[in-house]
C-alpha cells in the first residue's frame, strides 16, 4: 500500500484551504493502491492556517530540539508538526506502507528541498518533518515530481 499527501488528490487541506491536485496521484487512490493523509491536520492544525517553515536547521534538528517549525507570525508550531509526523508513522506501521508519495517543498511532506525559514520563497536542501521521520523508519519517500519521472521512464512504484 502507498501513502500519499492528501492535498495531492484534491483534498482541501493545504494551509490556504486549497489543494495541490495531481492526476497521477489521484489515480493511485482511485485504483485502491494508495491512501491519503495530511500530517498537519493529523497534528491538530486547523485549515486554513498560517504558513510555517523550518527555521534554524534541518528536520533532524527539529526532532532533536535545536531547530523549530515557525509560523509566518513567529509562533512556534513545532509540537503540531512533530505530532503529525508521529501519527503518520504509526499509521504507516499499522497499514504496512512501503512507499510514500509526498508533496514537494512542504515543511511536513517535502523531500530534498524545503523553504529556508525566511518566507522569501528560497529553497534549501532538506526534508519536511514527516518525510524525514518516514525515511528514518525505512519507508521510501518520493515527491510528485519524482512520480512523474518514474512514470515516464516506465519505472516500478513497488
Ligand atoms: S501537510 Fe502535506 S498533505 Fe497536508 S497540506 Fe501540507 S503538503 Fe499537503
Boltz pocket constraint, residues with backbone or C-beta under 6 A from the ligand:
constraints:
  - pocket:
      binder: B
      contacts: [[A, 4], [A, 5], [A, 6], [A, 7], [A, 8], [A, 13], [A, 14], [A, 15], [A, 37], [A, 38], [A, 39], [A, 40], [A, 41], [A, 103], [A, 106], [A, 108], [A, 109]]
      max_distance: 6.0
